[in-house]
Structures are given as C-alpha cells and as structure tokens.
C-alpha cells in the first residue's frame, strides 16, 4: 500500500530510433503527468550503442522527479509509457536492440531494493558514461547507496568516454 511519502526518483532515458530528442521529450511529458513532477533534467547526450551493433547512435538524458508512487508503481508506469510510445519489446534473450524509448529507474531516494524484476539502484548505471555524465550534470552530489560515492566521483572514476552534450538543460514548466 502506498505510504504517501514523497520520493525522489532519478530516471535514465534513451532513444536511438526516429526523432530521438522528441521521443525523450514525449516520455518526459508523460512521466510528468503520470508519475511525478520533474524537477530537473539534463541536457541531451549522444552515445554509441553499448552491448550491440547498430548504425543508430543514442540520445540520452537523466531526469529527477518527486512522486508519491512506490518504486514498483514507477516501474509499471515507465513500462506502460515505453509501450505507448512504440517500444514493442524489451531486449530479447538478455541482448540489446535498437529502441524508440528506454526508461530505466536509476535510483529511488537512497534505497536499495532487490525484488523479482526490480533492482534499485540500477545495477549497471555506475559503469555507463551515457548515464553518469547527464546524472552528474543535474545531481553531482547524490550518493550511490551501494558504493557510498557521489555520482560525480563515479563519473570521474569511469572517465569521459565518448559523450557529447547537445542541448541546454531542461527547465520544468511547473
């Protein structure tokens, strides 16, 4: 049962098909309507696909929102938004594929959640510059609850691999 507490959630968004920036913008509008109020969002970053071959580069962004939804409800809503925006399936057989939109829950408060189908913080985001760079842009001092390091420390440890920033940070209309 929801506890009506306010939770701070960080989501990673990516797209490498169609109008990638518009796909992320549409996802953010739906997130803002259905999950919680977006309070900050990074610029767009461009990266090569990771874990599979494709001619299509990704556009990535991270947003921070406040919500009364619990983590499992956030997951359900993000998956529904992905489906409505045209994502036909998650990556088959553990492999990755091109996608119109991908929304990952990176962190919820400073919680560690390990449930069937839901692991928070996201188990690989600390290894991905395409997540750490935009995350560090909007919330460099947020502490990863498993590693007890700030997002900026994790980013600096990983190093700047291949990203380029392509726009100014998002400003919420609320």
Buried (B, 14 or more C-beta within 10 A) or exposed (E): EEEEEEBBBBBBBBBBBBEBBEBBBBBBEBBBEBBBBBBBBBBBBBBBBBEEEBEBBBBBBBBBBEBEBBBEBBBBBBBEBBEEBEBEEEEEEEEBBBBBBBBBBBBBBEEEBEEEEBEBBBEEBBEBBBBBBBBBBBBBEBBBBEEEBBBBBBBBEBEEEEBEBBEEBBEBEE
